[in-house]
Each structure stands twice: as C-alpha cells, then as structure tokens.
Amino acid sequence: MGSAELKLHGPSTAEIAYAIHPRRWGQGIATAAARELLRRGFGEHGRHRIFGTCDPRNLASAAGPATPHGPRRAWGR
C-alpha cells in the first residue's frame, strides 16, 4: 500500500515523506499519514518546522506551492 517516514533534521526541523500506491490515491491514506507524522514531529519530537514534498502526478497533493523538485509545503509552530 505504501510507506510513511519522519526524518529529523537538527534540533528543530523535520521532513515528512510518504509514498502511497497510485491505486490507493484519493482514499485519505496520505492525509492520515501526514497528520500522524506532523503530530509526532511537533508533539513527541518538539520540532518547530516540518517540510514535505509530493509527487506532482497526484493532483490532490500537488495543489500546494511548487519548487523545482515538485510541490513543497511547510508547517510551523
């Protein structure tokens, strides 16, 4: 089905990464994974800023700001 990962960078930042099989897109799986990764990053690990990118072929995820590597989002506290 896919995978999800929280990568810790230094004392205050992190990156979320997840890959969901295209047949599973549109079912809320990535949204649930992202929410859990953000909860853990901000809560359990005390990060202040978390970044993530997505596959631009997934139109729902790609609805955010773009970078040369595809859409990128940042969350902060």
Rosetta blueprint (number, residue, H / E / L):
1 M L
2 G E
3 S E
4 A E
5 E E
6 L E
7 K E
8 L E
9 H E
10 G L
11 P L
12 S L
13 T E
14 A E
15 E E
16 I E
17 A E
18 Y E
19 A E
20 I E
21 H L
22 P H
23 R H
24 R H
25 W L
26 G L
27 Q L
28 G L
29 I H
30 A H
31 T H
32 A H
33 A H
34 A H
35 R H
36 E H
37 L H
38 L H
39 R H
40 R H
41 G H
42 F H
43 G H
44 E H
45 H L
46 G L
47 R L
48 H L
49 R E
50 I E
51 F E
52 G E
53 T E
54 C L
55 D L
56 P L
57 R L
58 N L
59 L L
60 A L
61 S H
62 A H
63 A H
64 G L
65 P L
66 A E
67 T E
68 P L
69 H L
70 G E
71 P E
72 R E
73 R E
74 A E
75 W E
76 G E
77 R L
